[in-house]
Amino acid sequence: MSLTANWSYPTAIRFGAGRISELADACAAAGIKKPLLVTDKGLSYLPITQSTLDLMEAAGLGRAMFSDVDPNPTEMNAEAGIKMFREGGHDGVIAFGGGSGLDLGKLVAFMSGQTRPIWDFEDIGDWWTRADPDGIAPIVAVPTTAGTGSEVGRASVITNSETHEKKIIFHPKFLPSVVICDPELTVGMPPMITAGTGMDAFAHCLEAFCSPHYHPMSQGMALEGMRLVKEYLPRAYNDGTDIEARAHMMSAAAMGATAFQKGLGAIHAMSHPIGAVHHTHHGTTNAVVMQAVLKLNRPEVEERLTQAAAYLGIEGGFDGFYNFVGALNASLGIPATLTELGVTDPDIDALVASALTDPSCGGNPVKLTKENVTALFKACL
């Protein structure tokens, strides 16, 4: 089976090893003639980024780059990127990197022609309709990790630097016009990042699968996404040059982010405030709290996860699935507790309050309350 394809769901995706070479053509398809490449600080000097800038320059697209992007990007990062976009006369964005670079890049394109502040477009009700759709620049997304799936998402997660809260900024046009999924770009990921981003993809699939909302297409995608992570994350972790494993993990990441249109849950409701305050890696945080959330949700998801376990080849129904998650975390070097992850002296009341206002709460199978979320945080420390 050839691991090369052209997909148009949920957007135009050019998938396959070496397809970063098609970047100029992707920009042309999106109507971009003078792009700004947006990536994070850590990636900006790496060979994969420099060679991508070389591709841009060779095609007459310039080599403009904005890389002042924190691991948990903030509105200050966004404002600096928007300023560079406008002053440089750019007409589109190449969002390049992991979740932080992709989210910030999409936000820069979205805000480039807006007059209202970022927080006016938070994912609340119909706030997205406040945006001027003509003021949104086109986006080409190029993921370099296999986790967030932000390349196929319609939102960006941005940390408010003043309140230390993660906010979801949403608009349908956040969805990039063209995506290049080239697994060769992920080969250099260190094992720790491979593990954390891979578990982020698994969390997306798991929570979408367990969400009580109705979306059969997402349900099937979430189930198969979990299978891909189960089969190929250990391979990618143990051998970063395994291009087949890297390719399947890129698919799982995009599938998870597409599937969670059906909803997320307590895993993300907890990890968002933890990451905003304690600056932990998002996917790794998801992995740490996963078993506690499974235990909370068991009354509502036991039958569903028993079915999933059978599909995944896991014996023992719900208990087998629960134990599989613990064993997978351990095999990937994931910390067993939030304390081991670096969360010390947390303000649990503040974390609980933030978690209960997170949009992810709405997809949790068991209704989240101050009491059960407090118990969840304490169980994870």
C-alpha angles and dihedrals in degrees: 000000000000114000092212125097148143114235132185098189122121086354136332106305125185103199127186147075114297096014093124082087086075093062095111091050090048090053090050090051089052092047094247119147102160109032130184111216109217119197140143129274095254094054099043096088099036121112094245089059096044092049089050090053087050089055090051093049094047089054093051094253096119123233103258113157136180114195106159090118123135123216086255100034119221138201088259090060088049094050092051091048093048090050092053092046093053097041091048093052092234121172101198146008133243102206104205130181140021126330096300096052093042094047094046093044092052091048093051090053091046096048096040092096102026126108099195124081121266095252091061087074099053115142095265122127111306096335089126089071088069090075124097102236091202089060094062116100121216119263135213110192125206114182118204096184132050106230126065097046087209088147088077097034132111096213145050127221109223128179117227101227092205100049097027090229126136112232128193113225111199140192131142089236091063083084106102118242092226132015126198111201105188112169091199087073090063097052093093095055110121117239094255093056091042088056097045096045091044091053089049088059089048091050091052091052094043096049093044090050092050097043112115093222122106117253113126094183091056090044093059093043092051092052095050090043090058090051092053092051092047092051102037111026093075089050094049090046094050096041116024091189093061095116094186091056091044091052095050090048090054088053091049091051093052091044093052094050091048092046095052090072077091090062144272128233149196095327091066095034087061100039095051096063092037090055093044094052104029098029095230123162107272100222093043090051089052089054093050095054096038100095094047090053092047089054092050093048096043096106090059102034106034096101093043094050091045087060091046091050090055091052091047093050094246116144124217103047116239094353090051091051092048092050091046090058091051093048092047091051091050093048090053095049093248111164113254095224141024088247090060088048089059102264102139129170093359122189094236095185091055092046091050092049091051093045092053092055094047113112089230090073091078093068098051113115093221116052109253118232136174089258100051095039090051088052090049094054092046091049090054097051 
